[in-house]
């Protein structure tokens, strides 16, 4: 080799080495940003996409892989169940979060999923008004203490902590406690919005006292700045599909918030004020503001060790619940979320760099249209009265000589009184089958089944869903599945619901975007349990300990 050749060859090799190392540097992940949109059924996103320009969701779809056909595989499609499934890659039968609420047989009382009296809320201000709680699950919690102690499986974030020797910073934030706590795992820190104070709060599980930056954020009373203002449509009314059906009698009115635009917020000091903010795009905007403050103050994504930030947006779900998924309000809150999301992405690009960020988007469940709406359209639907279910089950118990056999009913589980069954020496499975049969015969109930004895599993795929939802000490004895568009509760302050194994409740988007990930739409059937193991694989880590999902190979190719 002559000298010139040698020099040019060496130059070429150096060039290749430098190109490879640049490519590697570009692939270096400094932040894993997991975004969950509470209650975002996939088609609610599809319905608004054309109005998103190139920002927010559209940006992610143009840069990332969008799984259009992702479905939960457990029966009780509720918030804590979905979030914990996303966080752990496990089914509720394994991670233990079988519902927002279950009956604790030993204590003889209801348990609110992540409630933990041992870890009380850290008070954020002295003279808080007690906000009125309208969330039906929250309402049942006895204390404000929260921790991940009842979650029985490790999360992606727990695995990240272990892999990087505890050097990753890990945070979960949300409008809801149950949107923040499961994602942060046992190792990370969690903050959520308080409808009592308008502050972001946490418990003694995470801190002894609020970090200075949180105290400062709360002292700025950002929520109160919306007092007396209103939620208006973001864009020209004529651009909305559902503009003509704003005023529907079955939508809920949160004490003067009204059923039509503009929705006026009460004054601060009003017990329902912060809940009204939460049931509007403002809830997500406040979460964005808090998230930015967190990223800046905690120096997220600043070094070569990947940090983890989970942001779970709650406003779409709350608006769904009060106004229904096919409402003008839901159409608008999704468009407004897109603005919030695009602002978040811009901010992350400036502070961390999107080329150093793995972004994962999904939802914890879908949403059902209200029975009243479906009836209006000509579909047979309705609401089941929980008291009637209990009365009918008790009547069926009498044939075994048992009075009041139902110990507790909280949808979807019916808990039977074990002591009474034992006392009359009845065959337990016979009793369960007899009660399940009379309930299945009721109008509006598709199927009631003993939740532990699922020998007929092979013949009815729905029973697989019930089985994946079964945890021996937490699940009730009989699982009740309503017919499509029937609700297992009467109309209260909350109008619309999710929680069934029907497709409108199981269908959620999954989007992965980040360095090296192709822009593509994938229509094959995938599942939210696949999310956590795929995130782990993207970073070269093993899946979370109890994960049961498969790898979303299109993300990794
Ligand atoms: Zn939810």
Boltz pocket constraint, residues with backbone or C-beta under 6 A from the ligand:
constraints:
  - pocket:
      binder: B
      contacts: [[A, 38], [A, 39], [A, 78], [A, 79], [A, 80], [A, 317], [A, 364], [A, 365]]
      max_distance: 6.0
